[in-house]
Amino acid sequence: MGGGDNTVSTGGLRHPPETRVRNGLMSAGLSAPISACMAAGLSPGQLNRLNGLGKLKKREPGDITIKEFVKQTRALQDPEIVGVVTSSGVICAIK
């Protein structure tokens, strides 16, 4: 891990948590603009929980709608994640 600034160093590059969250959301199939917007509302820990959803792995950006993403996250049975994903998704969709 990086220093106290909460970044991760990989191959000499430092990636802040928001970048990792955005990349993870894109890997789940959300579009780049929606992923970037939602990354501000999700923590790396929450993204790790989302990564546990096999149906959301290895998709192309834009392959999944926010509605489908929210539906899949309900399977985690974590009200906090569902709340953040739902509210972030709505806000990001209308931006």
C-alpha positions in Angstrom: 0.0 0.0 0.0 1.0 3.6 -0.4 1.6 6.1 2.3 -1.0 7.8 4.6 -2.8 9.3 1.6 -4.7 6.0 1.0 -3.2 5.3 -2.5 -2.0 2.0 -3.8 1.3 1.7 -5.6 1.4 -0.7 -8.5 4.5 -0.8 -10.8 5.5 2.6 -9.6 2.1 4.1 -10.3 -0.1 5.3 -7.5 -3.8 4.8 -7.7 -6.2 6.6 -5.4 -9.2 4.6 -4.1 -11.6 6.5 -6.4 -9.7 5.3 -9.4 -9.8 1.7 -8.3 -13.6 2.0 -7.6 -14.2 3.6 -11.0 -12.2 0.9 -12.8 -14.1 -1.8 -10.9 -17.5 -0.4 -11.8 -16.4 -0.3 -15.5 -15.3 -3.9 -15.2 -18.8 -4.6 -13.9 -20.2 -3.2 -17.1 -21.2 0.3 -16.2 -20.3 3.1 -18.7 -17.2 5.2 -18.1 -19.2 8.4 -17.2 -21.5 6.6 -14.8 -18.6 4.7 -13.2 -16.6 7.9 -12.7 -19.7 9.6 -11.1 -20.6 6.7 -8.9 -17.0 6.2 -7.7 -17.3 9.2 -5.5 -20.1 7.5 -3.5 -18.6 4.0 -3.1 -15.7 3.0 -0.9 -13.1 0.5 -1.9 -14.5 -1.9 0.7 -18.0 -1.6 -0.9 -16.5 -2.2 -4.3 -14.8 -5.4 -3.0 -18.3 -6.6 -1.9 -19.6 -5.8 -5.3 -16.8 -7.7 -6.9 -18.1 -10.8 -5.2 -21.1 -10.8 -7.6 -20.0 -13.2 -10.3 -22.6 -11.8 -12.7 -20.9 -8.4 -12.6 -17.4 -9.5 -13.6 -15.5 -9.0 -16.8 -18.1 -7.0 -18.7 -17.5 -4.3 -21.3 -18.2 -0.7 -20.1 -21.7 0.1 -21.0 -23.0 -3.5 -21.1 -25.2 -3.1 -18.0 -27.8 -0.5 -17.1 -27.9 1.1 -13.7 -31.3 -0.6 -13.1 -29.7 -4.0 -13.7 -26.7 -3.1 -11.6 -28.9 -2.1 -8.7 -30.9 -5.4 -9.1 -27.7 -7.4 -9.0 -26.4 -5.6 -5.9 -29.5 -6.5 -4.0 -28.2 -10.0 -3.9 -25.6 -8.9 -1.4 -28.3 -8.2 1.1 -26.3 -5.2 2.3 -28.7 -2.2 2.7 -25.8 0.3 2.9 -24.4 -0.8 -0.5 -27.8 -1.0 -2.1 -28.6 2.5 -0.8 -25.4 4.0 -2.1 -25.6 2.3 -5.4 -29.3 3.3 -5.9 -28.8 7.0 -4.9 -25.5 7.4 -6.8 -27.0 5.7 -9.8 -30.0 8.0 -9.9 -27.9 11.1 -9.4 -25.3 10.0 -12.0 -27.9 9.1 -14.6 -29.5 12.5 -14.6 -26.2 14.5 -14.6 
